[in-house]
């Protein structure tokens, strides 16, 4: 989201800002999940409402912290989406994504140390993984991919639409946080709404590397979905905004539309084989 730069940019690079912002995002977001699912935590059992609200506030606080320096993308899907429609230079994309991945990894490590005594007291291996990465409620790759696509489509479209309203000046980070809340409540049930490749992949790597007592698999067979889904959905959200709100005809809009239709068809054709655990 394009926020105005201020004097802080003289002391912090955009790379560092994206790293720190994403680190804060995961520290707060992963932290609330840890508090809700790890035994002996005072927040144990807080539930989905607590998680969704805290994730929304995490996005808002991280955006307020670094938005004036880097624009607070904090999400490779958003960075790629903005670059696709010409709102962000492609030459800066690799550095932003690298910073986001590093920041997400560091944030996850901080969450691990924050709840250090609690890992041993929690036997549920899936709960431990959920602190770091998303897990589908019902495993069906095409449907899971669609859930991540739709969630990120709504995220990117919402962010760009908010940017067209001068009434939101100064409130954009908070409103994007509220957007995250409603996405979580309305669209997060199927997969846990990663809607951000760095948010899922960085902490998943941390889960694989950290000496978490009694941890299980990092579920790498699923890891591609919260990376690919948000990228497809986010880029299409930006292309949709460009076409519908700005009247620009980008050939990529139709390319992504065809890809998405094919994924929807594949999901419908294979859903009858789904086994609910």
Backbone bond lengths (Angstrom), bond angles and torsions (degrees), N, CA, C in turn:
res aa  C-N    CA-C-N  psi(-1)  N-CA   C-N-CA  omega(-1)  CA-C   N-CA-C  phi
1 X - - - 1.454 - - 1.520 107.84 -
2 X 1.289 120.83 129.51 1.450 123.16 -172.73 1.521 113.01 -81.99
3 X 1.322 117.19 98.26 1.450 120.91 175.00 1.517 109.06 -96.40
4 X 1.326 117.23 157.13 1.456 120.91 179.67 1.527 110.39 -72.64
5 X 1.327 114.72 138.48 1.458 119.16 177.87 1.529 110.02 -76.55
6 X 1.315 116.49 153.52 1.450 120.94 176.37 1.518 110.14 -132.14
7 X 1.327 116.63 -169.81 1.453 119.51 -174.26 1.519 114.00 -64.31
8 X 1.333 117.95 -18.33 1.466 119.66 179.66 1.516 112.00 -62.98
9 X 1.348 116.98 -24.15 1.459 120.25 -179.43 1.517 112.17 -63.49
10 X 1.338 117.75 -16.99 1.460 120.43 177.74 1.523 111.15 -71.92
11 X 1.320 117.07 -21.70 1.455 120.87 -174.53 1.530 113.38 -111.34
12 X 1.308 117.68 -15.21 1.464 121.00 -179.35 1.523 109.54 -132.13
13 X 1.314 116.63 129.74 1.461 120.82 178.89 1.523 109.96 -76.01
14 X 1.326 115.37 162.46 1.468 119.14 177.31 1.527 110.47 -63.95
15 X 1.333 117.26 -33.81 1.469 121.01 177.76 1.525 109.87 -60.68
16 X 1.329 116.28 -50.28 1.459 120.60 -179.50 1.522 111.06 -63.66
17 X 1.330 116.10 -38.44 1.463 119.95 -179.85 1.526 111.14 -63.00
18 X 1.330 117.12 -45.35 1.461 120.24 178.63 1.526 110.89 -64.32
19 X 1.332 116.04 -38.13 1.465 120.03 178.69 1.525 110.31 -64.05
20 X 1.325 116.64 -50.94 1.462 120.97 -178.07 1.533 111.03 -64.98
21 X 1.326 116.38 -42.85 1.458 119.77 -179.99 1.512 112.56 -61.24
22 X 1.332 116.70 -44.33 1.467 120.22 179.74 1.526 110.84 -70.04
23 X 1.323 116.30 -34.47 1.469 120.06 175.41 1.527 110.49 -60.41
24 X 1.335 117.04 -45.57 1.466 120.54 178.20 1.522 111.33 -63.65
25 X 1.327 116.20 -40.64 1.464 121.03 178.49 1.525 111.18 -56.36
26 X 1.318 116.93 -48.21 1.466 120.94 -178.23 1.527 111.69 -74.46
27 X 1.328 117.05 -35.00 1.464 119.39 177.23 1.521 110.61 -59.11
28 X 1.341 117.06 -46.71 1.466 120.48 179.52 1.529 111.90 -74.78
29 X 1.335 116.92 -45.32 1.460 120.68 -176.87 1.513 112.69 -68.91
30 X 1.323 116.66 -50.30 1.460 119.93 176.64 1.520 111.23 -65.88
31 X 1.331 115.24 -33.11 1.461 119.68 -179.61 1.514 112.68 -63.71
32 X 1.338 116.95 -40.08 1.466 118.07 -179.31 1.525 110.52 -69.68
33 X 1.330 117.15 -35.90 1.468 118.70 177.54 1.526 109.62 -64.64
34 X 1.328 116.31 -42.90 1.469 119.97 178.11 1.525 110.49 -59.30
35 X 1.323 116.17 -44.51 1.456 119.62 -179.32 1.515 113.09 -62.20
36 X 1.329 116.21 -34.55 1.459 121.10 -176.83 1.523 112.32 -80.36
37 X 1.344 118.74 -33.86 1.466 119.83 -171.64 1.524 114.71 -105.59
38 X 1.323 118.79 -18.02 1.462 119.22 -178.03 1.523 111.26 -87.96
39 X 1.305 115.62 133.63 1.457 121.56 -177.54 1.525 111.59 -64.44
40 X 1.319 114.83 149.80 1.460 125.44 -179.47 1.522 113.36 75.61
41 X 1.332 117.64 -7.18 1.459 119.70 173.90 1.524 108.70 -69.92
42 X 1.326 117.28 142.65 1.462 120.57 178.90 1.524 111.87 -67.80
43 X 1.338 116.66 -16.95 1.471 120.33 178.09 1.523 111.84 -96.43
44 X 1.314 117.91 4.53 1.461 121.73 -174.67 1.534 110.76 -55.23
45 X 1.336 115.02 131.05 1.454 120.49 177.86 1.521 113.69 83.51
46 X 1.328 116.62 11.43 1.466 120.26 -177.72 1.513 114.20 -60.28
47 X 1.332 117.30 -31.14 1.457 121.22 172.74 1.513 115.92 92.52
48 X 1.340 113.10 178.86 1.470 122.21 -173.27 1.521 112.76 -64.25
49 X 1.329 118.18 -37.26 1.463 121.11 -179.84 1.524 110.79 -60.89
50 X 1.304 116.96 -43.99 1.465 120.98 178.69 1.521 110.35 -62.04
51 X 1.324 115.89 -44.09 1.467 120.30 -178.30 1.524 111.24 -63.56
52 X 1.327 117.42 -47.30 1.464 119.78 -176.44 1.528 112.05 -66.59
53 X 1.316 117.26 -40.37 1.459 119.49 178.87 1.524 111.16 -67.00
54 X 1.327 116.63 -41.69 1.459 119.52 -179.23 1.527 111.54 -66.44
55 X 1.340 117.59 -37.84 1.467 119.61 176.99 1.523 110.40 -63.84
56 X 1.324 117.14 -40.06 1.457 119.80 177.73 1.512 111.72 -62.87
57 X 1.328 116.86 -44.39 1.460 120.86 177.98 1.525 111.11 -66.75
58 X 1.335 116.66 -33.64 1.463 120.57 177.64 1.526 110.86 -61.18
59 X 1.329 115.89 -44.62 1.470 120.09 177.78 1.520 110.34 -62.83
60 X 1.329 116.92 -45.49 1.463 120.73 -178.56 1.525 111.52 -61.86
61 X 1.323 117.66 -46.40 1.459 120.99 -177.80 1.528 111.40 -66.21
62 X 1.328 116.38 -41.26 1.465 119.76 178.55 1.526 110.66 -65.00
63 X 1.337 116.20 -38.28 1.462 120.05 179.74 1.521 111.15 -68.48
64 X 1.324 117.07 -41.34 1.463 119.73 176.86 1.531 110.96 -63.08
65 X 1.325 116.54 -34.21 1.463 120.33 -177.11 1.520 112.82 -67.42
66 X 1.323 117.70 -41.45 1.474 119.47 -171.99 1.522 113.95 -126.03
67 X 1.329 117.31 2.32 1.456 119.71 -176.46 1.514 113.73 -59.89
68 X 1.323 117.30 -34.20 1.447 120.31 -179.53 1.506 113.88 -73.21
69 X 1.317 117.37 -8.31 1.466 121.43 -177.28 1.525 111.57 -107.24
70 X 1.325 116.46 -50.60 1.469 119.95 -174.70 1.524 113.26 -113.33
71 X 1.320 117.50 -7.96 1.461 120.10 -172.09 1.507 112.30 89.61
72 X 1.342 116.70 -6.28 1.472 122.49 176.73 1.519 112.45 51.86
73 X 1.331 116.53 59.66 1.466 119.04 172.73 1.527 108.94 -68.11
74 X 1.331 116.33 -56.10 1.472 123.47 176.35 1.518 113.12 60.16
75 X 1.320 117.18 15.07 1.461 121.45 -170.33 1.530 108.94 -159.87
76 X 1.331 118.91 114.46 1.470 120.37 178.92 1.517 113.84 -56.37
77 X 1.330 117.40 -33.04 1.468 120.17 179.40 1.522 110.31 -64.02
78 X 1.327 117.43 -39.81 1.462 120.76 178.52 1.523 110.32 -69.53
79 X 1.320 116.88 -42.67 1.467 120.68 178.83 1.524 110.54 -59.01
80 X 1.326 117.23 -47.83 1.470 121.23 179.75 1.529 111.20 -65.62
81 X 1.322 116.47 -36.96 1.464 120.60 -179.76 1.527 111.01 -64.37
82 X 1.326 116.29 -46.14 1.466 120.48 179.85 1.526 111.23 -64.74
83 X 1.334 116.10 -38.41 1.467 119.73 178.76 1.527 110.77 -66.30
84 X 1.319 116.80 -37.21 1.467 121.11 -178.13 1.526 112.20 -61.80
85 X 1.323 116.96 -36.17 1.469 119.58 -178.34 1.532 112.06 -97.92
86 X 1.333 116.87 10.22 1.454 120.75 174.56 1.509 115.62 83.14
87 X 1.331 117.98 13.88 1.462 121.27 179.96 1.518 112.85 -94.50
88 X 1.328 117.03 2.43 1.460 121.33 179.57 1.528 107.94 -153.38
89 X 1.336 118.56 136.67 1.474 120.94 -177.28 1.535 112.47 -67.47
90 X 1.320 116.33 130.94 1.465 120.35 178.50 1.519 111.95 -60.17
91 X 1.329 117.42 -31.46 1.468 120.51 -177.76 1.528 112.05 -63.78
92 X 1.332 116.92 -22.89 1.464 120.77 -179.40 1.525 113.77 -92.65
93 X 1.330 116.17 -7.65 1.462 120.27 -175.49 1.535 112.70 -61.74
94 X 1.345 120.27 -49.53 1.473 119.06 -178.02 1.525 113.61 -57.30
95 X 1.330 117.57 -42.90 1.463 120.57 -178.61 1.525 110.80 -65.45
96 X 1.323 117.40 -41.46 1.461 120.79 178.73 1.529 110.92 -61.95
97 X 1.319 116.37 -46.63 1.466 119.39 -177.96 1.527 111.08 -66.28
98 X 1.323 116.83 -40.05 1.465 119.85 177.27 1.524 110.54 -61.52
99 X 1.323 116.84 -44.68 1.466 120.56 178.71 1.523 111.20 -61.79
100 X 1.309 117.09 -41.70 1.463 121.37 179.86 1.528 111.24 -63.86
101 X 1.323 116.50 -41.25 1.466 120.15 179.60 1.532 111.39 -66.15
102 X 1.327 115.57 -44.06 1.465 119.08 179.33 1.526 110.19 -64.57
103 X 1.327 116.25 -44.40 1.457 119.94 179.55 1.515 112.55 -61.23
104 X 1.327 116.85 -40.63 1.468 120.66 179.14 1.526 110.69 -65.07
105 X 1.309 116.50 -40.30 1.470 120.75 178.59 1.532 110.45 -63.22
106 X 1.331 116.68 -46.86 1.464 120.64 -179.25 1.527 110.54 -63.96
107 X 1.336 116.16 -41.75 1.464 119.23 178.05 1.512 112.22 -58.99
108 X 1.331 116.29 -40.14 1.464 120.53 179.28 1.524 111.23 -67.23
109 X 1.316 116.70 -38.16 1.470 120.24 177.62 1.526 110.07 -63.69
110 X 1.329 116.98 -40.10 1.460 120.41 177.98 1.529 111.28 -63.48
111 X 1.325 116.86 -38.20 1.465 120.26 177.02 1.526 109.85 -63.20
112 X 1.320 116.19 -41.29 1.472 120.48 178.12 1.528 110.64 -56.90
113 X 1.329 116.93 -47.43 1.465 119.73 -178.76 1.528 111.74 -72.35
114 X 1.332 116.47 -31.40 1.462 119.95 178.38 1.525 110.93 -59.47
115 X 1.329 116.58 -39.26 1.464 121.56 -177.11 1.537 111.76 -109.94
116 X 1.306 116.61 31.19 1.466 122.73 -172.31 1.534 114.74 -49.38
117 X 1.335 120.85 -46.73 1.466 119.10 -178.04 1.535 113.77 -75.85
118 X 1.317 117.20 -12.14 1.463 120.32 -171.97 1.528 113.89 -85.31
119 X 1.314 117.69 -20.10 1.470 119.54 -176.92 1.526 111.23 -65.47
120 X 1.317 115.24 -40.79 1.471 119.26 -178.54 1.518 111.41 -67.61
121 X 1.324 116.92 -30.53 1.454 120.67 -177.20 1.520 113.91 -84.91
122 X 1.323 117.73 0.39 1.462 121.93 179.33 1.520 109.65 -114.13
123 X 1.311 117.41 118.14 1.462 120.83 -176.88 1.534 112.67 -85.15
124 X 1.303 117.58 -24.62 1.465 122.45 -175.08 1.530 110.72 -68.74
125 X 1.331 116.16 106.66 1.459 121.28 -177.58 1.529 111.84 -67.41
126 X 1.323 116.11 -35.52 1.459 119.95 -179.92 1.523 111.01 -68.90
127 X 1.324 117.18 -35.51 1.459 121.08 177.05 1.524 110.27 -63.76
128 X 1.316 116.35 -39.67 1.465 120.16 178.69 1.524 110.98 -64.52
129 X 1.317 116.50 -41.42 1.466 119.54 177.70 1.522 110.68 -66.12
130 X 1.336 117.15 -35.88 1.463 121.23 -178.43 1.526 112.18 -62.38
131 X 1.319 117.44 -25.76 1.462 120.64 176.14 1.528 110.02 -62.28
132 X 1.322 115.94 -32.41 1.458 121.16 -174.44 1.526 113.17 -100.37
133 X 1.307 117.74 -41.16 1.463 120.36 -171.57 1.526 111.34 -141.91
134 X 1.319 114.55 167.82 1.463 119.64 -178.35 1.519 111.69 -83.99
135 X 1.333 114.38 154.72 1.457 122.56 179.98 1.527 107.28 -137.70
136 X 1.324 119.43 130.98 1.468 119.18 -179.21 1.520 111.49 -70.86
137 X 1.325 115.98 143.66 1.460 120.38 176.68 1.524 110.11 -68.43
138 X 1.336 116.45 -41.49 1.463 123.21 173.91 1.522 106.57 -128.40
139 X 1.299 117.35 121.64 1.458 120.20 -175.98 1.526 111.05 -77.04
140 X 1.308 116.10 112.26 1.455 123.61 174.16 1.525 105.77 -154.40
141 X 1.334 117.93 98.03 1.461 121.51 -169.82 1.517 115.82 -47.08
142 X 1.331 118.19 -46.78 1.467 119.40 -178.19 1.527 111.54 -65.90
143 X 1.321 117.02 -42.86 1.466 120.41 178.47 1.526 110.95 -66.96
144 X 1.323 116.43 -41.07 1.461 120.28 177.28 1.522 111.21 -62.27
145 X 1.330 115.53 -39.87 1.463 120.71 177.58 1.532 110.14 -63.11
146 X 1.318 116.51 -43.08 1.468 120.96 179.43 1.523 110.62 -62.52
147 X 1.330 117.62 -41.79 1.463 120.83 -179.85 1.526 111.00 -59.51
148 X 1.336 116.03 -44.13 1.460 119.93 178.94 1.531 111.46 -68.79
149 X 1.326 116.76 -35.95 1.463 121.18 178.34 1.525 110.64 -64.33
150 X 1.327 117.24 -48.51 1.463 120.92 -177.36 1.529 110.52 -65.35
151 X 1.324 116.55 -43.70 1.465 119.94 179.61 1.517 112.24 -59.75
152 X 1.325 117.07 -43.73 1.464 120.26 -178.50 1.521 111.54 -76.41
153 X 1.324 117.15 -32.00 1.464 120.80 172.29 1.531 109.35 -56.51
154 X 1.332 116.52 -47.93 1.462 121.28 179.96 1.525 110.79 -63.96
155 X 1.330 116.80 -38.66 1.457 121.06 -179.77 1.522 111.61 -62.96
156 X 1.325 116.82 -53.77 1.464 120.61 -176.28 1.520 111.12 -67.30
157 X 1.326 117.03 -43.45 1.462 119.88 178.08 1.528 110.36 -60.94
158 X 1.324 116.36 -41.86 1.459 120.36 179.39 1.515 112.45 -64.19
159 X 1.327 117.22 -42.79 1.462 121.24 179.61 1.529 110.70 -62.52
160 X 1.326 116.37 -45.89 1.461 119.95 -179.42 1.529 111.32 -66.83
161 X 1.317 116.71 -38.62 1.462 119.97 179.19 1.524 110.87 -66.18
162 X 1.328 117.05 -40.28 1.461 120.15 177.50 1.530 110.79 -60.06
163 X 1.329 115.85 -33.82 1.460 120.45 -179.11 1.508 114.21 -68.22
164 X 1.333 117.18 -14.67 1.469 120.34 179.91 1.520 112.13 -88.23
165 X 1.336 117.38 -6.49 1.462 121.49 -176.30 1.522 110.98 -106.68
166 X 1.321 117.56 113.58 1.462 120.56 178.77 1.524 111.64 -66.57
167 X 1.325 116.75 -20.43 1.466 120.46 179.70 1.530 111.34 -64.15
168 X 1.343 116.54 -18.79 1.469 120.30 -178.00 1.523 112.54 -92.52
169 X 1.320 118.88 3.32 1.467 120.97 -178.91 1.527 110.95 -53.09
170 X 1.329 115.32 127.87 1.455 121.13 -179.56 1.513 113.84 83.06
171 X 1.319 116.27 -17.85 1.459 120.85 -178.73 1.521 112.63 -104.36
172 X 1.330 117.02 -3.96 1.465 120.33 -173.40 1.520 113.93 -54.32
173 X 1.351 120.04 -48.14 1.470 118.34 179.61 1.525 113.02 -58.92
174 X 1.330 116.57 -42.23 1.470 119.61 179.03 1.520 111.04 -63.76
175 X 1.337 116.28 -43.18 1.460 119.95 -178.51 1.524 111.59 -67.96
176 X 1.333 117.02 -35.64 1.464 119.37 174.64 1.529 109.51 -65.18
177 X 1.324 116.73 -37.29 1.461 120.02 174.81 1.513 111.79 -59.77
178 X 1.335 116.39 -42.22 1.467 120.23 177.34 1.530 111.15 -66.73
179 X 1.330 115.96 -33.35 1.465 120.20 174.59 1.524 110.15 -61.66
180 X 1.325 116.44 -41.92 1.470 121.08 177.39 1.529 110.18 -61.90
181 X 1.333 116.97 -39.51 1.466 120.66 179.45 1.521 111.07 -61.33
182 X 1.329 116.53 -48.33 1.466 118.69 -177.20 1.522 111.37 -70.09
183 X 1.330 117.22 -33.22 1.466 119.03 174.73 1.524 109.74 -63.12
184 X 1.319 116.55 -43.10 1.455 119.96 179.22 1.513 112.74 -62.31
185 X 1.330 115.67 -44.85 1.465 119.76 -177.88 1.529 112.19 -70.30
186 X 1.338 116.65 -40.28 1.461 120.23 -173.77 1.520 113.76 -90.70
187 X 1.325 116.97 -33.56 1.462 120.49 -171.17 1.523 113.72 -122.71
188 X 1.324 117.36 -0.78 1.462 119.87 -173.61 1.511 115.66 -85.59
189 X 1.330 117.89 -15.00 1.463 120.83 -174.71 1.513 116.43 -58.36
190 X 1.331 119.99 -42.51 1.469 120.08 -175.92 1.525 115.00 -65.61
191 X 1.341 117.81 -39.13 1.481 119.17 -173.10 1.521 114.23 -128.91
192 X 1.325 117.88 -7.44 1.459 118.74 -174.72 1.511 112.59 89.42
193 X 1.318 117.36 6.97 1.470 126.96 174.35 1.530 115.41 44.46
194 X 1.334 115.57 72.53 1.465 119.30 173.04 1.526 109.19 -62.56
195 X 1.334 116.97 -52.00 1.473 126.01 -178.40 1.531 113.26 42.28
196 X 1.325 115.94 26.15 1.458 121.82 -175.98 1.525 108.08 -167.59
197 X 1.340 118.31 108.82 1.468 120.18 -178.36 1.526 113.94 -57.69
198 X 1.333 117.36 -39.64 1.465 120.10 -178.84 1.523 110.76 -68.75
199 X 1.333 116.50 -38.53 1.458 120.95 -179.55 1.520 111.63 -59.36
200 X 1.335 117.34 -31.78 1.459 120.86 -178.38 1.519 112.39 -94.66
201 X 1.328 117.16 -47.10 1.461 120.41 -172.40 1.526 112.58 -72.94
202 X 1.334 117.54 -43.56 1.463 119.92 179.98 1.522 112.13 -58.31
203 X 1.343 118.33 -52.54 1.466 119.74 177.33 1.525 113.54 -66.27
204 X 1.331 117.93 -29.67 1.468 119.31 177.62 1.535 110.14 -64.81
205 X 1.327 115.84 -39.32 1.469 119.97 175.77 1.527 109.73 -63.59
206 X 1.343 116.23 -40.99 1.462 119.99 177.83 1.527 110.47 -61.64
207 X 1.330 116.80 -42.72 1.469 120.54 178.22 1.522 110.74 -59.17
208 X 1.316 116.94 -40.12 1.458 120.89 -179.15 1.525 112.27 -68.09
209 X 1.324 116.98 -32.49 1.471 120.91 -173.79 1.526 113.97 -94.11
210 X 1.317 117.61 -29.23 1.463 120.12 -174.90 1.533 111.74 -74.23
211 X 1.339 116.94 148.10 1.473 120.90 -179.97 1.528 111.91 -82.58
212 X 1.325 115.67 61.95 1.466 120.84 -178.06 1.531 109.34 -76.29
213 X 1.325 118.50 120.75 1.467 120.26 -178.47 1.532 111.72 -60.23
214 X 1.324 115.80 130.35 1.451 121.34 175.12 1.512 115.60 66.29
215 X 1.303 117.57 21.63 1.467 118.64 -179.69 1.521 110.13 -74.00
216 X 1.309 115.35 157.44 1.455 120.78 177.08 1.509 111.14 -104.51
217 X 1.310 115.04 -152.42 1.458 121.53 179.70 1.527 110.64 -67.59
218 X 1.335 115.67 151.12 1.465 120.77 174.13 1.524 111.45 -85.17
219 X 1.330 116.87 3.80 1.471 123.82 174.87 1.534 111.93 55.99
220 X 1.323 115.58 54.26 1.468 120.12 -177.26 1.525 112.67 -68.08
221 X 1.326 117.54 -21.97 1.466 118.76 178.39 1.526 111.73 -65.45
222 X 1.332 117.01 -23.48 1.463 121.62 178.76 1.528 112.26 -94.71
223 X 1.320 117.74 -17.03 1.466 122.36 -167.51 1.521 114.35 -58.94
224 X 1.333 118.30 -25.15 1.467 119.73 -177.84 1.527 111.90 -72.21
225 X 1.323 117.76 -26.26 1.472 120.50 -175.43 1.531 112.48 -66.59
226 X 1.356 119.98 -47.90 1.466 118.90 177.51 1.524 113.83 -73.75
227 X 1.314 117.45 3.93 1.467 121.56 172.06 1.528 109.42 -102.15
228 X 1.314 116.55 -53.31 1.464 121.63 -176.52 1.529 111.64 -71.44
229 X 1.330 117.34 -43.77 1.457 121.14 -178.18 1.525 112.90 -57.25
230 X 1.344 118.57 -52.48 1.459 119.64 178.52 1.528 113.95 -61.18
231 X 1.318 117.57 -34.86 1.464 119.52 179.52 1.527 110.57 -66.42
232 X 1.334 116.49 -47.36 1.472 119.92 179.32 1.527 110.31 -62.35
233 X 1.330 116.77 -50.19 1.458 120.89 -177.71 1.518 112.96 -65.05
234 X 1.333 116.35 -40.71 1.455 120.16 -179.29 1.515 112.63 -66.75
235 X 1.331 116.55 -46.21 1.463 120.25 179.30 1.528 110.47 -62.92
236 X 1.335 116.38 -41.19 1.463 118.28 178.66 1.530 111.12 -66.85
237 X 1.338 117.29 -34.58 1.455 120.27 176.20 1.518 111.72 -60.90
238 X 1.339 115.98 -41.17 1.465 120.44 178.32 1.523 111.02 -68.34
239 X 1.326 116.96 -41.87 1.465 120.84 178.60 1.526 111.21 -65.68
240 X 1.332 116.08 -37.31 1.470 121.06 177.23 1.528 110.23 -63.69
241 X 1.327 115.85 -44.55 1.467 120.21 177.72 1.527 110.45 -60.59
242 X 1.322 115.86 -44.55 1.463 120.67 -179.03 1.528 111.17 -60.70
243 X 1.326 116.46 -40.05 1.467 120.46 -177.74 1.524 112.66 -77.09
244 X 1.322 116.72 -47.13 1.467 120.90 -173.15 1.531 112.37 -81.68
245 X 1.325 116.83 -41.59 1.459 119.83 -175.60 1.531 112.57 -88.59
246 X 1.340 116.53 -30.49 1.461 119.54 -175.16 1.517 113.26 -112.62
247 X 1.329 117.42 -8.66 1.457 121.05 176.53 1.507 115.50 70.90
248 X 1.330 117.15 21.64 1.464 121.28 179.56 1.523 110.21 -94.48
249 X 1.316 116.23 136.36 1.463 121.54 -179.81 1.525 110.04 -100.63
250 X 1.299 115.74 103.86 1.454 122.35 178.54 1.526 108.11 -105.69
251 X 1.338 118.24 122.46 1.477 120.25 -179.15 1.527 112.95 -55.18
252 X 1.328 116.69 -27.68 1.459 119.66 179.96 1.529 112.18 -63.57
253 X 1.324 116.58 -25.61 1.466 119.63 177.92 1.523 110.17 -56.26
254 X 1.328 116.33 -46.31 1.466 120.92 -177.32 1.517 111.64 -73.36
255 X 1.326 117.16 -33.12 1.468 120.55 176.45 1.526 110.03 -61.52
256 X 1.335 115.65 -49.10 1.464 119.61 -179.58 1.524 111.29 -68.99
257 X 1.325 117.69 -34.01 1.462 120.78 177.85 1.524 110.79 -60.97
258 X 1.331 116.80 -42.66 1.467 120.99 179.06 1.527 110.75 -65.50
259 X 1.331 116.43 -44.04 1.474 120.66 178.67 1.523 110.38 -58.74
260 X 1.307 116.33 -45.31 1.463 121.23 -178.12 1.525 111.12 -65.61
261 X 1.316 117.32 -42.15 1.474 120.69 177.65 1.529 110.44 -60.29
262 X 1.314 117.03 -42.55 1.465 120.99 178.94 1.525 111.36 -62.59
263 X 1.323 117.03 -38.77 1.467 120.78 178.19 1.533 110.24 -66.29
264 X 1.336 116.68 -40.94 1.462 120.32 177.36 1.529 111.11 -62.32
265 X 1.320 116.57 -42.25 1.473 120.79 179.35 1.531 110.07 -64.01
266 X 1.329 115.82 -43.77 1.464 120.03 179.39 1.520 111.40 -62.19
267 X 1.335 116.56 -39.17 1.462 120.24 178.64 1.528 110.94 -63.36
268 X 1.321 116.29 -44.28 1.462 120.63 -179.32 1.528 111.20 -64.23
269 X 1.313 116.50 -38.37 1.461 120.90 -177.30 1.524 112.86 -72.66
270 X 1.331 117.15 -25.68 1.464 119.67 -175.18 1.512 114.12 -106.52
271 X 1.335 118.03 -6.80 1.455 119.60 -174.79 1.517 113.28 -65.12
272 X 1.317 117.40 -25.77 1.478 120.15 179.65 1.524 112.06 -65.79
273 X 1.326 117.24 -17.01 1.462 120.63 -179.60 1.532 112.67 -91.84
274 X 1.324 116.80 0.32 1.453 120.53 -176.96 1.523 109.82 -70.19
275 X 1.325 114.63 135.68 1.463 120.92 175.01 1.517 108.58 -110.67
276 X 1.316 116.66 117.35 1.468 121.08 178.60 1.522 108.73 -79.78
277 X 1.331 114.06 122.91 1.471 118.85 -179.69 1.515 110.87 -76.25
